[in-house]
């Protein structure tokens, strides 16, 4: 109920809508599941692009988290379709989108883009961890030996020449994966930005904002998970890596803030028809959500600027980055909420507003969405134990370690 209160304005409890609203608009069709969907997609795209800083651009300071970022992207990518499947009335029919594609639907076309991206992501992970799997297959016994032996696909050559092939293939796949990741999340922004029926969504900058905020959220997630896993493993974090991640997060966050400010400035400067209702939407149903988004961005930017300008080190750097990462993750989620839910709280009559309160339980409830957002973390824990991304796999233990 606490989360429900955050996105609901209490002084509108008397009625779920005000002004002139069409009868079929009193129910919000795209609920929290459609908020979670672009949010998880953005985390995947952002984490993959963060890994490309090392695999494509050869920045050595990102090496400590490069392979970990690939596992993060894969773990979250597996759960990307889950919100859509739960939202469908008949999820068992989802395969029809690929068997009988309807190319005028962005959601139908996405199934092919997502499938291609999953293949690229799995192949890059395989080449990045092939040598580790060979080492684990040789050092393990019993079922673990069979398991890792199967994963090597019969390729047990760990010579320098073979490792060179692995690096070249990983680099090539990362190069291919960057535009694939861009397409993966850029299309989500296109879905909303191309809808002329919703004044709050119809904007040429929407795909750009979605894409940039995806990178921001992915880098923030990687920072938080790297710090958390280092604390769990009781190993020190790489300070040069943290500094590089801080600069990357700061840079993309600045661009996102500027582009979002330009969108609002353009919207109010041209004073399009219905701008008064948009002002009412901002002051009413979206007031709390927009406050969370603006405050999260501002505080995170201030913290990151402090860490970079004063070159903080040690615990101050780690704790400051952790706080900034959490704030960014919250504000990006608030941004997704403000776009998806906010666009539906503005009536198509442009003379009325709806006030949506999310349910706690049920298929579209907060509990379900929390479970979807948490599930990839458990899968990531399993991946990390099976394929340790930051330490050699050639060890004496017969079972994988995390």
TORKE-651772 format. One record per residue (C-alpha): residue number from 1; residue in three letters; x, y, z. Coordinates in Angstrom, 1 decimal, decimal comma, m for minus. Layout:
N
 pos code   east  north     up
 NUM  ala      X      Y      Z
...
//
This chain:
402
 pos code   east  north     up
   1  unk    0,0    0,0    0,0
   2  unk    3,0    2,3    0,5
   3  unk    4,0    2,0   m3,1
   4  unk    0,3    2,6   m4,2
   5  unk    0,2    5,8   m2,2
   6  unk    3,4    7,1   m3,9
   7  unk    1,7    7,2   m7,3
   8  unk   m1,8    8,2   m6,2
   9  unk   m2,8   11,7   m5,2
  10  unk   m5,0   11,5   m2,1
  11  unk   m7,0   14,6   m2,7
  12  unk   m8,6   13,0   m5,8
  13  unk   m9,9   10,0   m3,9
  14  unk  m13,5   11,1   m4,4
  15  unk  m13,6   10,2   m8,1
  16  unk  m11,3    8,1  m10,4
  17  unk  m11,6   10,8  m13,1
  18  unk  m12,6   14,4  m13,6
  19  unk  m13,8   16,4  m16,6
  20  unk  m15,1   14,8  m19,8
  21  unk  m13,8   11,2  m20,1
  22  unk  m15,0    8,6  m22,5
  23  unk  m16,7    5,6  m20,7
  24  unk  m14,2    3,1  m22,1
  25  unk  m11,3    5,1  m20,6
  26  unk  m12,3    4,6  m17,0
  27  unk  m10,2    1,4  m17,0
  28  unk   m6,4    1,7  m17,7
  29  unk   m5,6   m1,1  m20,2
  30  unk   m1,8   m0,9  m20,0
  31  unk   m1,1   m1,3  m16,4
  32  unk    2,1   m1,9  m14,3
  33  unk    3,1   m4,9  m16,4
  34  unk    3,6   m2,6  m19,4
  35  unk    5,6   m0,3  m17,1
  36  unk    7,9   m3,2  m16,1
  37  unk    8,3   m4,4  m19,7
  38  unk   10,3   m1,4  m21,1
  39  unk   12,1   m1,1  m17,7
  40  unk   13,6   m4,6  m17,9
  41  unk   14,3   m4,1  m21,6
  42  unk   16,2   m1,0  m20,8
  43  unk   18,3   m2,7  m18,1
  44  unk   19,3   m5,4  m20,7
  45  unk   20,3   m2,9  m23,4
  46  unk   22,2   m0,7  m20,9
  47  unk   24,1   m3,6  m19,3
  48  unk   25,1   m4,9  m22,7
  49  unk   26,3   m1,5  m23,9
  50  unk   28,3   m1,2  m20,6
  51  unk   30,0   m4,5  m21,4
  52  unk   30,8   m3,2  m24,9
  53  unk   33,0   m0,5  m23,4
  54  unk   35,6   m3,2  m23,0
  55  unk   34,7   m5,8  m25,6
  56  unk   34,3   m3,3  m28,5
  57  unk   36,1   m0,1  m27,5
  58  unk   38,9   m1,8  m25,6
  59  unk   38,7    0,3  m22,4
  60  unk   40,7   m1,7  m19,9
  61  unk   39,2    0,0  m16,8
  62  unk   35,9   m1,8  m17,6
  63  unk   37,4   m5,2  m17,7
  64  unk   36,5   m6,2  m14,1
  65  unk   32,8   m6,0  m15,0
  66  unk   32,8   m6,8  m18,7
  67  unk   31,9  m10,5  m18,4
  68  unk   29,7   m9,9  m15,4
  69  unk   27,7   m7,4  m17,5
  70  unk   27,1  m10,1  m20,1
  71  unk   25,6  m12,4  m17,5
  72  unk   23,4   m9,5  m16,2
  73  unk   22,1   m8,8  m19,7
  74  unk   21,4  m12,4  m20,4
  75  unk   19,6  m13,0  m17,0
  76  unk   17,3  m10,0  m17,4
  77  unk   16,8  m10,7  m21,1
  78  unk   15,2  m14,1  m20,4
  79  unk   12,5  m12,3  m18,3
  80  unk   11,8   m9,5  m20,9
  81  unk    8,8  m11,3  m22,5
  82  unk    7,3  m12,3  m19,1
  83  unk    5,3   m9,0  m18,5
  84  unk    3,8   m9,2  m21,9
  85  unk    2,9  m12,9  m21,6
  86  unk    1,2  m12,2  m18,2
  87  unk   m0,6   m9,2  m19,7
  88  unk   m2,0  m11,3  m22,6
  89  unk   m5,4  m12,9  m22,1
  90  unk   m4,1  m16,0  m23,8
  91  unk   m0,3  m16,2  m23,4
  92  unk   m0,3  m19,6  m25,1
  93  unk   m1,0  m17,9  m28,4
  94  unk    2,1  m15,7  m28,2
  95  unk    3,8  m17,8  m30,8
  96  unk    1,3  m16,6  m33,4
  97  unk    3,2  m13,3  m33,5
  98  unk    6,1  m15,1  m35,2
  99  unk    4,2  m17,8  m37,1
 100  unk    1,8  m15,3  m38,7
 101  unk    3,6  m11,9  m38,3
 102  unk    1,6   m8,7  m38,7
 103  unk    4,3   m6,2  m39,8
 104  unk    2,2   m3,1  m39,1
 105  unk    2,4   m4,1  m35,4
 106  unk    5,6   m3,0  m33,6
 107  unk    5,0   m5,6  m30,9
 108  unk    4,8   m8,4  m33,5
 109  unk    8,0   m7,2  m35,2
 110  unk    9,7   m7,1  m31,8
 111  unk    9,6  m10,9  m31,5
 112  unk   12,1  m11,3  m34,3
 113  unk   14,3   m8,5  m33,0
 114  unk   14,3  m10,0  m29,5
 115  unk   15,0  m13,5  m30,8
 116  unk   17,9  m12,3  m32,8
 117  unk   19,3  m10,4  m29,8
 118  unk   19,0  m13,4  m27,5
 119  unk   21,0  m15,5  m30,0
 120  unk   23,7  m12,8  m30,2
 121  unk   23,8  m12,5  m26,4
 122  unk   24,1  m16,3  m25,8
 123  unk   26,8  m16,7  m28,4
 124  unk   28,9  m13,8  m26,9
 125  unk   28,5  m15,3  m23,5
 126  unk   29,6  m18,7  m24,8
 127  unk   32,8  m17,3  m26,4
 128  unk   33,5  m15,1  m23,3
 129  unk   33,3  m18,1  m21,0
 130  unk   34,4  m21,0  m23,2
 131  unk   37,9  m21,3  m21,7
 132  unk   36,4  m21,2  m18,2
 133  unk   33,9  m24,0  m19,1
 134  unk   36,8  m26,1  m20,5
 135  unk   38,7  m25,6  m17,2
 136  unk   35,7  m26,5  m15,1
 137  unk   35,0  m29,6  m17,2
 138  unk   38,6  m30,8  m16,5
 139  unk   38,6  m30,0  m12,8
 140  unk   35,1  m31,2  m12,0
 141  unk   33,7  m34,7  m11,3
 142  unk   30,5  m36,6  m11,8
 143  unk   27,5  m34,7  m13,1
 144  unk   29,3  m31,3  m13,1
 145  unk   31,9  m32,7  m15,4
 146  unk   29,2  m33,9  m17,8
 147  unk   27,4  m30,6  m17,5
 148  unk   30,4  m28,5  m18,4
 149  unk   31,5  m30,9  m21,0
 150  unk   28,2  m30,5  m22,8
 151  unk   28,5  m26,8  m22,7
 152  unk   31,9  m26,8  m24,3
 153  unk   30,3  m28,4  m27,4
 154  unk   33,4  m30,5  m27,8
 155  unk   35,7  m27,5  m28,1
 156  unk   38,4  m28,1  m25,4
 157  unk   41,3  m26,3  m27,0
 158  unk   42,6  m23,5  m24,7
 159  unk   45,7  m22,7  m26,7
 160  unk   46,6  m19,1  m27,3
 161  unk   45,4  m19,4  m30,9
 162  unk   42,0  m20,8  m29,8
 163  unk   41,7  m18,1  m27,2
 164  unk   42,5  m15,5  m29,9
 165  unk   39,6  m16,9  m31,9
 166  unk   37,3  m16,6  m28,9
 167  unk   38,3  m12,9  m28,4
 168  unk   37,7  m12,1  m32,0
 169  unk   34,3  m13,7  m32,1
 170  unk   33,3  m12,0  m28,8
 171  unk   34,4   m8,7  m30,3
 172  unk   32,5   m9,3  m33,5
 173  unk   29,3  m10,3  m31,7
 174  unk   29,6   m7,3  m29,4
 175  unk   29,8   m5,0  m32,4
 176  unk   26,7   m6,7  m33,8
 177  unk   25,0   m6,5  m30,4
 178  unk   25,3   m2,8  m30,0
 179  unk   22,9   m1,9  m32,9
 180  unk   20,8   m4,9  m31,8
 181  unk   20,5   m3,6  m28,3
 182  unk   19,8   m0,1  m29,6
 183  unk   17,0   m1,6  m31,8
 184  unk   15,7   m3,6  m28,9
 185  unk   14,9   m0,6  m26,7
 186  unk   14,6    2,0  m29,4
 187  unk   11,5    0,2  m30,7
 188  unk    9,9    0,5  m27,2
 189  unk   10,1    4,2  m27,4
 190  unk    8,9    4,0  m31,0
 191  unk    5,8    2,2  m29,8
 192  unk    4,8    5,1  m27,6
 193  unk    6,2    8,0  m29,6
 194  unk    4,3    6,9  m32,8
 195  unk    0,9    6,9  m31,2
 196  unk   m0,8   10,1  m32,4
 197  unk   m3,9    9,4  m30,4
 198  unk   m2,1   10,2  m27,1
 199  unk   m0,7   13,8  m26,9
 200  unk    1,5   12,8  m23,9
 201  unk    3,2   10,0  m26,0
 202  unk    3,3   11,5  m29,4
 203  unk    6,8   13,0  m29,6
 204  unk    9,8   12,5  m31,9
 205  unk   12,1   12,6  m28,9
 206  unk   10,4    9,6  m27,1
 207  unk   12,5    6,9  m28,7
 208  unk   15,7    8,8  m28,0
 209  unk   14,8    9,4  m24,4
 210  unk   13,8    5,7  m23,9
 211  unk   17,1    4,6  m25,4
 212  unk   19,3    7,0  m23,4
 213  unk   17,5    6,3  m20,2
 214  unk   18,0    2,5  m20,9
 215  unk   21,8    3,0  m21,0
 216  unk   21,6    5,0  m17,8
 217  unk   19,5    2,4  m15,9
 218  unk   21,7   m0,5  m17,2
 219  unk   24,9    1,2  m16,1
 220  unk   23,3    2,0  m12,7
 221  unk   22,2   m1,6  m12,3
 222  unk   25,7   m2,9  m13,1
 223  unk   27,3   m0,5  m10,6
 224  unk   24,9   m1,6   m7,8
 225  unk   25,3   m5,3   m8,5
 226  unk   29,1   m5,1   m8,8
 227  unk   29,3   m3,3   m5,4
 228  unk   26,8   m5,7   m3,8
 229  unk   28,5   m8,9   m5,2
 230  unk   31,9   m7,6   m4,1
 231  unk   30,5   m7,0   m0,6
 232  unk   29,0  m10,5   m0,6
 233  unk   32,3  m12,1   m1,8
 234  unk   34,2   m9,9    0,6
 235  unk   36,6   m8,8   m2,1
 236  unk   37,6   m5,1   m2,8
 237  unk   36,1   m3,4   m5,7
 238  unk   38,3   m2,1   m8,5
 239  unk   38,6    1,6   m7,9
 240  unk   39,6    2,4  m11,5
 241  unk   36,5    0,5  m12,8
 242  unk   34,2    2,3  m10,4
 243  unk   35,6    5,7  m11,5
 244  unk   35,0    4,8  m15,1
 245  unk   31,5    3,6  m14,4
 246  unk   30,8    6,8  m12,5
 247  unk   31,9    8,9  m15,5
 248  unk   29,8    6,8  m17,9
 249  unk   26,8    7,1  m15,7
 250  unk   27,3   10,9  m15,2
 251  unk   27,7   11,4  m18,9
 252  unk   24,6    9,6  m20,0
 253  unk   22,6   11,0  m17,2
 254  unk   23,4   14,6  m18,2
 255  unk   22,4   13,8  m21,8
 256  unk   19,1   12,3  m20,6
 257  unk   18,3   15,3  m18,4
 258  unk   19,0   17,7  m21,3
 259  unk   16,9   15,8  m23,8
 260  unk   14,0   15,4  m21,4
 261  unk   14,1   19,1  m20,6
 262  unk   14,1   19,9  m24,3
 263  unk   11,0   17,7  m24,8
 264  unk    9,1   19,6  m22,0
 265  unk   10,3   22,9  m23,3
 266  unk    9,2   22,2  m26,9
 267  unk    5,8   20,9  m25,6
 268  unk    5,0   24,1  m23,7
 269  unk    6,7   26,5  m26,2
 270  unk    4,5   25,4  m29,1
 271  unk    1,4   25,4  m26,9
 272  unk   m0,3   22,6  m28,7
 273  unk   m4,0   22,1  m28,4
 274  unk   m4,9   20,7  m25,0
 275  unk   m1,7   22,0  m23,3
 276  unk   m3,9   23,1  m20,4
 277  unk   m4,9   19,5  m19,7
 278  unk   m1,3   18,4  m19,9
 279  unk   m0,5   21,1  m17,3
 280  unk   m3,3   19,6  m15,2
 281  unk   m1,9   16,1  m15,7
 282  unk    1,5   17,3  m14,5
 283  unk    0,1   19,1  m11,5
 284  unk   m2,4   16,3  m10,7
 285  unk   m2,1   12,5  m11,3
 286  unk    1,6   12,7  m12,2
 287  unk    2,8   15,2   m9,6
 288  unk    4,3   12,6   m7,3
 289  unk    5,8   10,5  m10,1
 290  unk    7,4   13,5  m11,8
 291  unk    8,7   14,8   m8,5
 292  unk   10,4   11,4   m7,8
 293  unk   11,8   11,4  m11,4
 294  unk   13,2   15,0  m11,1
 295  unk   14,5   14,6   m7,6
 296  unk   16,2   11,3   m8,3
 297  unk   17,9   12,7  m11,4
 298  unk   19,1   15,9   m9,6
 299  unk   20,4   14,2   m6,5
 300  unk   22,1   11,4   m8,4
 301  unk   23,8   14,0  m10,7
 302  unk   25,0   16,0   m7,7
 303  unk   26,4   12,9   m6,0
 304  unk   28,2   11,8   m9,1
 305  unk   29,5   15,3   m9,8
 306  unk   30,9   15,4   m6,3
 307  unk   32,6   12,0   m6,6
 308  unk   34,2   12,9  m10,0
 309  unk   35,3   16,5   m9,3
 310  unk   36,8   15,8   m5,9
 311  unk   38,1   12,4   m6,9
 312  unk   36,7   10,6   m3,9
 313  unk   38,2    7,2   m3,0
 314  unk   37,6    4,2   m0,8
 315  unk   34,3    3,9    1,1
 316  unk   33,1    7,3    0,1
 317  unk   33,4    6,4   m3,6
 318  unk   31,7    3,0   m3,1
 319  unk   28,8    4,3   m1,0
 320  unk   28,3    7,4   m3,1
 321  unk   28,1    5,4   m6,3
 322  unk   25,7    2,9   m4,7
 323  unk   23,4    5,7   m3,6
 324  unk   23,5    7,3   m7,1
 325  unk   22,9    4,0   m8,8
 326  unk   19,8    3,3   m6,6
 327  unk   18,4    6,8   m7,2
 328  unk   18,9    6,4  m11,0
 329  unk   17,1    3,0  m11,0
 330  unk   14,2    4,6   m9,1
 331  unk   14,0    7,6  m11,3
 332  unk   14,1    5,6  m14,5
 333  unk   11,3    3,4  m13,2
 334  unk    9,3    6,6  m12,3
 335  unk   10,0    7,9  m15,9
 336  unk    8,6    4,6  m17,4
 337  unk    5,5    4,9  m15,1
 338  unk    5,0    8,6  m16,0
 339  unk    5,1    7,7  m19,7
 340  unk    3,0    4,5  m19,7
 341  unk    0,4    5,3  m17,1
 342  unk    0,5    9,1  m17,6
 343  unk   m0,4    8,8  m21,2
 344  unk   m3,5    6,9  m20,3
 345  unk   m4,5    9,3  m17,5
 346  unk   m5,0   12,0  m20,1
 347  unk   m8,4   11,4  m21,8
 348  unk   m8,6   11,4  m25,5
 349  unk  m11,2   14,1  m25,2
 350  unk   m8,4   16,4  m24,0
 351  unk  m10,9   17,7  m21,5
 352  unk  m10,6   15,1  m18,7
 353  unk   m8,1   13,3  m16,5
 354  unk   m8,1    9,9  m14,9
 355  unk   m6,5    9,0  m11,6
 356  unk   m5,0    5,5  m11,5
 357  unk   m4,2    3,6   m8,3
 358  unk   m2,3    0,4   m8,9
 359  unk   m3,6   m2,8   m7,2
 360  unk   m1,3   m4,6   m4,8
 361  unk   m2,4   m8,1   m5,7
 362  unk   m3,6   m9,8   m8,9
 363  unk   m2,1  m10,4  m12,3
 364  unk   m1,4   m6,7  m12,8
 365  unk   m0,6   m6,0   m9,1
 366  unk    2,5   m4,5   m7,5
 367  unk    3,4   m7,9   m6,0
 368  unk    3,5   m9,5   m9,4
 369  unk    5,7   m6,8  m10,8
 370  unk    8,0   m7,0   m7,8
 371  unk    8,3  m10,7   m8,5
 372  unk    9,2  m10,2  m12,1
 373  unk   11,8   m7,6  m11,2
 374  unk   13,3   m9,8   m8,6
 375  unk   13,4  m13,1  m10,5
 376  unk   16,3  m12,1  m12,8
 377  unk   18,5  m11,6   m9,8
 378  unk   18,0  m15,2   m8,7
 379  unk   18,8  m16,4  m12,3
 380  unk   21,9  m14,1  m12,2
 381  unk   23,0  m15,7   m8,9
 382  unk   22,8  m19,1  m10,6
 383  unk   24,8  m17,9  m13,7
 384  unk   27,5  m16,4  m11,5
 385  unk   27,9  m19,6   m9,6
 386  unk   28,0  m21,7  m12,7
 387  unk   30,3  m19,3  m14,6
 388  unk   32,3  m17,1  m12,2
 389  unk   32,9  m13,9  m14,2
 390  unk   35,7  m12,3  m12,2
 391  unk   38,0  m15,1  m11,2
 392  unk   39,7  m18,0  m13,0
 393  unk   37,6  m21,1  m13,4
 394  unk   40,6  m23,4  m13,0
 395  unk   40,5  m24,3   m9,3
 396  unk   40,5  m27,3   m7,2
 397  unk   36,9  m27,3   m6,2
 398  unk   34,6  m29,7   m7,9
 399  unk   31,5  m27,5   m7,8
 400  unk   31,1  m24,0   m9,2
 401  unk   31,6  m21,1   m6,9
 402  unk   30,1  m17,6   m6,9
//
